[in-house]
Amino acid sequence: MSTKDETPQKELPNFQPSGRLATEGAMWRGIFLKWDEPEDAVKPNVKWRLYVFKGSELAEDPIPISTRPGFLFGRDKRIADIPIQHPSCSSQHAVLYYRKVTIIDQNGKRRFVIRPFLMDLKSVNGTFINGKKLDDYKYYEIKEKDVVTFGQSTRDYVFLTEDSVSAGNVTEKEDTYVEGHKETVEEERRERVQEGIRQDQQREDELKQKRIKEEDSPLLSKVRPDT
């Protein structure tokens, strides 16, 4: 372990995995990883679960996500802790880490808490929390009942603590958590499509206007060579 009193030296790559998640430049099962494990990463003290929905139906059994400090989402089953197989998703798509952060409680006292954070690994088609696209390589805090989607997959990943919903209370969770979020997510998707259409139309109109101006320009007509 280095100290501030020692002469700074270049840090060597750490090839020892930490729950399959290691430092940038390290390899896991012969594959280079795309991120740095944060120094404040810790195992959570609250039991979180991931509920995966397709439409209004559970697509699979709830996934425990509190057994270690971090989890990798991606299409590469060799290294992904939580595989996401949709073709629009990347091999190393996003990582979830539990991090120790400082907050001020209701009594005005400073204390440490452990919160989940999600980071997109510069995936091709993006990672979304409640329909909002994440910037690349930036951590976003995950809050209970948040819905995460990956790429163009229609599966919704709902983050809940074990205490918030029992295994036998899935119907209530569907109605309360998913349907409301689904409407928001679908609306965001429709808006992104419409915005893309508007941008394409705008570019097409600009090019058309430019061609018209070039054809009508007397200056251009003078410099055109005689045929």
Number of C-alpha atoms within 10 A of each C-alpha: 2 9 7 6 6 7 8 9 7 6 7 9 12 13 14 13 14 13 13 18 27 23 20 15 16 20 20 16 9 9 12 13 18 20 19 13 17 14 8 12 19 17 17 21 12 13 13 21 21 22 23 22 20 13 14 15 13 16 14 11 11 18 14 13 24 20 13 16 22 27 22 25 24 25 21 19 14 13 22 20 19 16 18 23 15 15 11 16 24 22 22 23 26 25 24 20 29 26 22 18 12 11 12 10 10 7 6 8 8 11 11 12 13 18 19 23 18 24 21 25 25 18 19 13 15 22 26 19 21 20 21 15 17 18 15 14 17 12 16 15 16 19 15 15 20 18 27 23 21 26 20 15 15 15 21 26 23 25 23 23 18 14 11 12 13 11 10 8 10 14 13 12 18 18 12 12 18 24 14 11 20 18 13 16 23 14 13 16 15 12 12 13 12 12 12 12 11 12 12 12 12 12 11 12 12 12 12 12 12 11 12 11 12 13 12 10 11 10 10 11 12 9 8 8 6 6 3
